[in-house]
Amino acid sequence: MGTIVLAHGAWSAAWAWKKMRPLFRAAGHEFFSPSYTGLGERAHLARPEIDLSTHIQDVLAVLEIENLTDVTLLGHSYGGMVATGVVDKARERIARVVYIDAFAPKDGQSLFDLVGPKAEANMRAGAVKDGDGWRLPINPMPPDTAPEDVAWASPRRRPQPIRTFEQKLKLESNEPPPPRHYIYATRNGPGDVFRQFSERAKSEAGWKSYELDASHNPHITCPDALMALLTRIMPNTWEDK
């Protein structure tokens, strides 16, 4: 049995991993999926001051209060920003990190730095047009998402505070990171910003790289395939902690 903690993606929350829960349970894993402040069931707490540090603290609090160790930390999409910050603050609790089509920042980088100036400008313009200018409008779901999944997920997604994309990650720990694994979804299509991290994982020490025939949300569109890949990763990594 393993302990899995999730750092979920932008505009999303714990609810989006509903299809994965029974799969983790059947495999004997304990799964913790905290929703970030201002999103999901915590959307009523949204405010302009929420930033990347807030969401990092949301996950750190679960690690501390539940006293979790030997954790497999999953970071999906924006959750890669959060997961990287969590490892920096709680290295002793993390056995491995699995980035699932996620941003993998280095020290001093924000998500806006990683998507590039054109995407940043479009997102900022959308935030202003959305009304108050401090929440980013929701990106559309991948086109291969089943209609019933769109109908389920769309009403639950929420605009996200823009500071979570603006704040630069500041890494402070001098400890070596845990083993890192990168799962790249190969059907991202035009505007794919995640291939850069897959290529980095292939070339840098301390990483293992994988590909999944899926679009950006495999936990929704192909949970069984994602679970099969995670099962390959988890049992084979404890030796190289």
C-alpha positions in Angstrom: 0.0 0.0 0.0 1.2 3.5 -0.8 0.3 7.0 0.3 -0.6 9.3 -2.6 -1.1 13.0 -2.3 -2.5 15.1 -5.2 -1.6 18.6 -6.3 -4.4 19.2 -8.8 -4.6 21.4 -11.8 -5.9 25.0 -12.3 -9.7 25.7 -12.2 -10.1 22.2 -10.8 -10.3 20.5 -7.4 -10.5 17.2 -5.7 -13.8 16.4 -7.4 -12.0 16.0 -10.8 -10.2 12.9 -9.6 -13.5 11.0 -8.8 -12.7 8.3 -11.4 -9.3 7.6 -9.9 -10.4 7.1 -6.3 -11.8 3.6 -6.7 -8.7 2.6 -8.7 -6.4 3.8 -6.0 -8.6 2.1 -3.4 -8.6 -1.2 -5.2 -4.8 -1.1 -5.4 -4.6 -0.6 -1.6 -3.4 3.0 -1.8 -4.4 5.8 0.5 -5.3 8.8 -1.5 -5.4 12.4 -0.3 -6.7 15.1 -2.6 -6.9 18.5 -1.0 -8.7 21.2 -2.9 -6.9 24.6 -3.1 -8.3 27.6 -1.4 -10.7 29.4 -3.7 -11.5 26.3 -5.9 -13.9 23.4 -5.8 -15.8 23.1 -2.5 -13.6 26.0 -1.2 -14.6 28.4 -4.0 -16.4 30.5 -1.4 -13.0 31.4 0.0 -11.7 33.0 -3.3 -10.1 36.4 -2.9 -7.5 38.5 -4.8 -4.7 37.8 -2.3 -4.6 34.0 -3.1 -1.3 33.1 -4.7 0.9 30.1 -5.5 2.2 30.1 -1.9 -1.4 29.7 -0.6 -1.9 26.6 -2.7 1.4 25.2 -1.7 0.4 25.7 1.9 -2.9 23.9 1.3 -1.0 20.7 0.4 1.7 21.1 3.1 -1.0 21.4 5.7 -2.4 18.0 4.8 1.1 16.4 5.0 1.6 17.9 8.4 -1.8 17.4 10.0 -2.1 13.8 8.7 1.6 13.2 9.5 2.2 11.7 6.1 5.5 10.2 5.1 6.9 8.2 2.2 4.5 10.1 0.0 4.0 9.7 -3.8 3.2 13.3 -4.7 1.2 13.8 -8.0 1.2 17.1 -9.7 -1.1 17.6 -12.6 -0.8 20.6 -14.9 -0.7 23.8 -12.7 -0.3 21.3 -9.9 3.3 20.8 -11.0 4.0 24.3 -9.7 2.4 23.4 -6.4 4.1 20.1 -6.1 7.6 21.6 -6.7 7.0 24.1 -3.9 5.7 21.3 -1.6 8.9 19.2 -2.1 11.0 22.2 -1.4 9.3 22.7 2.0 8.7 19.1 3.0 11.4 17.0 1.3 11.6 14.6 4.2 8.0 13.5 3.6 8.2 12.9 -0.1 9.4 9.6 -1.6 8.8 10.6 -5.3 7.1 13.1 -7.4 5.1 12.3 -10.5 4.4 15.2 -12.9 1.3 14.4 -15.0 1.4 16.7 -18.1 2.5 19.3 -15.6 4.6 22.5 -15.3 8.0 21.7 -13.8 9.4 25.1 -12.8 12.9 26.0 -11.8 13.7 28.5 -9.0 12.4 32.0 -9.8 9.9 30.9 -12.5 6.2 31.6 -12.5 3.6 29.8 -14.6 3.3 32.9 -16.8 7.1 32.6 -17.4 6.6 29.0 -18.6 3.6 29.6 -21.0 5.3 32.5 -22.8 4.3 36.1 -23.4 1.6 35.5 -26.0 -0.4 33.1 -23.8 0.1 35.3 -20.8 -1.2 38.3 -22.6 -4.3 36.3 -23.8 -5.0 35.1 -20.3 -4.6 38.6 -18.7 -6.9 40.0 -21.3 -9.5 37.3 -20.6 -9.3 38.1 -16.9 -10.1 41.7 -17.4 -13.0 40.9 -19.8 -14.2 38.4 -17.2 -15.2 41.3 -14.9 -12.9 42.0 -12.0 -9.5 41.3 -13.6 -8.1 39.2 -10.7 -9.5 35.8 -11.7 -8.4 33.9 -14.8 -11.3 32.6 -16.9 -11.5 28.8 -17.3 -9.7 27.1 -20.2 -11.8 24.8 -22.3 -11.5 21.1 -21.8 -9.7 19.0 -24.4 -11.9 18.3 -27.5 -11.8 14.5 -27.0 -13.5 14.8 -23.6 -16.7 12.8 -23.7 -19.9 14.9 -23.6 -21.0 13.3 -20.4 -17.7 14.3 -18.8 -18.0 17.8 -20.1 -21.5 18.0 -18.6 -20.2 16.7 -15.3 -17.0 18.8 -15.0 -17.9 22.1 -16.6 -20.2 23.4 -13.8 -17.7 22.5 -11.2 -14.7 24.4 -12.6 -14.0 27.8 -11.2 -12.0 30.9 -12.3 -8.7 31.0 -10.6 -6.9 33.9 -8.8 -4.4 35.4 -11.2 -1.7 35.7 -8.6 -1.3 31.9 -8.6 0.0 32.3 -12.2 2.0 35.5 -11.5 3.9 34.5 -8.4 7.5 33.3 -9.0 8.4 30.1 -7.2 11.2 30.6 -4.7 13.1 27.5 -3.8 15.1 27.5 -0.6 16.1 23.9 0.2 19.6 22.6 -0.4 18.5 19.0 -0.2 18.6 16.9 -3.4 15.1 16.4 -4.8 13.4 13.0 -4.6 13.1 10.8 -7.8 11.1 12.7 -10.3 8.9 11.1 -13.0 7.3 12.9 -15.9 4.2 11.6 -17.8 3.6 13.5 -21.0 0.2 13.4 -22.7 1.0 13.0 -26.4 -2.4 14.4 -27.7 -2.2 17.9 -26.4 -2.4 19.5 -29.9 -1.6 23.1 -30.9 -0.2 25.3 -28.2 1.3 22.4 -26.3 3.4 23.9 -23.5 4.2 20.6 -21.8 6.5 19.0 -24.3 9.4 21.2 -23.0 9.2 19.5 -19.6 9.1 16.0 -21.2 12.2 16.8 -23.1 13.9 18.1 -20.0 13.0 14.9 -18.1 14.6 12.9 -20.9 17.9 14.8 -20.7 18.4 15.6 -17.0 19.6 13.2 -14.3 17.1 12.3 -11.6 14.2 12.1 -14.0 12.3 9.3 -15.7 10.2 10.0 -18.7 7.0 8.4 -19.9 4.4 9.0 -22.6 0.7 8.4 -22.4 -1.6 8.3 -25.4 -4.0 10.8 -24.0 -5.0 14.5 -24.0 -4.3 16.8 -21.0 -6.8 15.3 -18.5 -6.1 11.5 -18.4 -7.6 11.2 -14.9 -10.9 12.1 -16.7 -10.6 10.7 -20.2 -8.6 7.5 -19.6 -8.3 6.8 -15.9 -7.5 3.1 -16.4 -4.5 3.9 -18.6 -3.2 6.5 -16.2 -3.6 4.0 -13.3 -1.7 1.3 -15.2 1.2 3.7 -15.8 1.2 4.9 -12.1 1.3 1.3 -11.1 4.4 0.8 -13.2 6.1 3.8 -11.6 5.3 3.4 -7.9 6.6 -0.1 -7.1 9.8 0.4 -9.0 10.9 3.7 -7.3 11.1 2.9 -3.6 14.6 1.4 -4.1 16.1 4.7 -5.4 14.6 7.0 -2.8 
